[in-house]
């Protein structure tokens, strides 16, 4: 019997972030044994600096992706399409364009949301734009978020008819080594956009406060800035190496002693899963799904507070024994709750009725 077909209308190339990581996660998961996973790359940004901008190159890339999607649908006849949705004008217009293509071809639509804050963006829109957003979301047979708590952002925007569903993300933890870490905890690691909303300014402000007590503490930042935000001056004493992948990224996690993630707004950040799989103690803000996935396995701090962030980092590095237990607990949680197998099981529970109908 032929396997049911799920089309992933999601980004994979160009920019590098959690969106692309979730596409790869899905393709690599055991879902490929149960469903025939088709993929149409919907990336329109060459790099993270261009993400979220409406410009001519992005529009042309969008039209090309739409043509590819129509070809895949007309050739393969998938039962359902998972289409990346998001917060912001550019992200939502992309979703609406691809969803309209799927709807016109009679394909069931799964709108995939990867963050939080959609309700705040929606409230900032004019009434006419709000009606258009609600209409486009009603095209979706299911709206998929990455944790139950992230569905709260859609209350009052979509009907309470079971349309909003959730599935935790997962990671191939066997690919991530947990090195034996000895000695003082001095190497901090940050992974994400070098932006204010990711807490990069808060971290750079907190760093001198930490170094005043422990002068040998260092910081490595992996990520790129965003063109739509004012650039952030990163001191030369901070290792800012852009986006790393493959063995270079794994090596950065293995060298680190503490993972720091002071974001202002999140969904289910893949970088945190990578830190957990690497056995790192984590200092982060209690945003998005993090309180649900990290209880007891991290040190939560107040967002937008460099002093609170500095104190959280100091608490972790003052007590290496307790902090390394925290890292071991994080690794255990990944193995027991956030593997690729757990992700696949969650996806089947969440949207299996649409794919397999």
Protein Blocks (a to p, Z undefined) as FASTA:
>chain_A
ZZddddddddfehjadfklmmmmmmmmmmklmmpccddddfbfbfbfklgoiacfklmmm
mmmmmmmmmmmmmmnopabdcddddedjklmmmmmmmmmmmmmnopacddddfbehklmm
mmmpcfklmmmmmmmmmmpmbdcdfbfklmmmmgokaccehlaccddddddfklpccddd
ehjdfbdcdeddddfklommmmmmmmmmmmmmmmmbccddeddddfkbccddddfkbcce
bjaehjllmmmmmmpmbdcdfbfbdcbdfklmmmmmnopacddddehjllmmmgoiaccd
dehilklmmmmmmmmmmmmmlmmmmmmmmmmmmmmmmcfklmmmmmmmmmmmmmmZZ
